[in-house]
Amino acid sequence: MSHPAIRPRALAIGGLIAMAAALGIGRFIYTPILPPMIEELGLGKGQAGLIAGANFAGYLVGALAAASPRLPGSMRGWMMWPLVLSAVTTAMMGLVNGLAWFMLLRFIGGAASACVLVLASTLVLERLSAAGRSDLAAWHFAGVGTGITISALLIEALHGLHLDWRAMWLGGGAISLAAVVAVGALVPDVAERGGVAERAAGVAPSPQLWRLIIAYGLFGFGYVITATFIVAIVRASPAVRSLEFVVWLVLGLSAIPSVAAWSAVARHVGVLRAFALACLVEAIGVVASVIWLNVAGALIAAAFLGGTFMGLTALGLVAARSLAPGEARRALAGMTAAFGLGQAIGPIVAGYGFDLTGSFLLASLLAAFGLCIAMVLALSLGRTAAS
């Protein structure tokens, strides 16, 4: 029976806002701000990759921290503080200078965003399940696409006002701080059964879960190069340079309904087969971003990436929960850690690869190959589950 203070729709909206602030803005606003930062600061693509890699390394650390067997206090409290930290570090990016400061702030922000993802997803999904409203889980995951869409509109508005990259970071931080207030009002601090501790702490992951974790890490590597550099790729191509804002907006808008859409696919073919299919679609989008440099290719790349990466995130976490009953938070943290490792490596490989070759082609093809391996692993898991 659900707690009387829990309102499922308000809870789902609170989760949406948390994900929008910590991930849609806190993690992904770097992508549309990166081109003006490169131009005004003279950053090399390798340095840009290091800044992104620092964020994703922090994401890995945050995921491991969220996997702690016991955290004192309520899960909501542990969700709210990283949410504040994500907003503050986002704003501070507009107040500092130098590669070291950028990397430090993005590292801290990455750790905060991973904590929010793991703890907010565990809290919201478990409360919705207890209330018999698991159908609202798609609202929670739609927050990332919502945040990306907001970041696209914000960057375009500030660009229209002739404001620089510093104002863009400050604007993103201000919106994220406002989101903290909304989340605090919508997600009540009710007593959690068993506190923040897992009920079955100490159980080793099964071989099936390990295979899923590897597939999830490959997905992290596979999506992140395009997600980090797609705006820079578009800006560098005269044929599609004018679509810079549109491409990022399309990516965000495509992400909003993606979890609901892929959940519907999963109901027909199974979670793991849906995960495999989404990996294939995303691989096509990644390849399109570097070999089809015209209007159609840029829009397809944005739509295919935006339409899959949050669907894959949700499908992977749902599958992990089913493979680790009683240890949902630790399973989600393990998945997020693998994802963080994959996406920490990706931007560094792509950035320095660009500095050496003048193109994102090789790194993007490698990313697509990783997604194809993830697809094969998911299909093999699906066959194991069916046998």
Steps between C-alpha positions, in 0.01 A plus 500: 500500500637844411566770756211751521741793444605364160318642199611290201460767231675765710775249577548417131513871411750556781715223356469655155619837629790342692616313191456812284717710733776254590530321167320684221664828607774406747656240273397587146500880484874477436427379145333819367732726702813322376525667154504859634742391775733352235482817290540753781757310709692334217449152647623202301265207447726295725458752782124507440504121524693517828237731651224263389701200618543660843123534528448137410780385733315682777187322385679169558609604850149619584350171389742307721420728794127444450565124521611527864324223698365747756460877482390676821172684477230494234546423133321827417762694695780329314322587174448869585858593593653378172221683319611824666866422427424438133330840471780684680781345296311571178473869589863517615620391155415855392713654776837325462785485251745228407490135403569377855200689644273385219601138555457523878152651479386257234639209705299610805193565287531156342516331840192694610301409189574128541385510862178668394441244225556198725324628811213686329430205271504254790282722718249601233468159336460316830238744628309490172510120506372495859217734397409278203594775252807360324345635180619845611867396492529633143426850635804474727736402218352763266674756718833463318350587162305782663822642645680475166211678329507776762877534455455534122242776541711675767819497291318627192334780700829611656676476165230725356577752774870485401600362839808282529562146625534619860142628503389165359652309793356749749156472341510121515601513864219742586238274340644200684485680835134582439444131426638407843216693664241327282639153571502571873130588486395206281701216653406461869745379762310197629650214698655237274461138604846381603652846452752538223655158558442219253307202631739248349832684509806292422352268236737472202362599158391207286681416172194629313518834682873528423428453128233766519741734682758452222237572235396811692859622519535455124180699457657777710802509270284466189269794555726753670726608213206616290317639805806706594612623159192501275457879524871550430473262202205695363670837555810380311300395192392789270212293360325472839654775713172692506333199667712516815209599724248282317712185531534533878130583535402196290722282716331624817147477364566147373619394845184610683264225371775245442461310827126458449557392139771245580300373797216430257742313273624303802147391585478335156850353455649496850730744680829351379395476135375859516838599647677326211281668238558842657879438490474435125293815438744706704798357311339613174458850643863511617626401155265746328646787705841462331436352154174672400589867543189662357166613640338156491802330656533753781132479591495120483810483719338730758165320493652151518735592784239699692237233437712218642747601769242553778299202379816291530570648842154406628494156337841418642403607851171307482688188388754543781224530759349174375838323515574622853180477708546654845815687393354756263713794608827307485411356161411847369824637642704223336336568167553874538866445591560295183315761300714772661822317413395463137401862464813625680717329240298606195552879490872472568545247218289715266661832594859392461404288200370818337819690583700224327276433198285813465182293516264322740449223243723227646383555859136502393537177303664344806206621709252344258694173516473507881124545471483198269686288756255621767216393268645150468547468877139608562370250243702221662354593838153497347554147372629391842194647672267330252663155537 
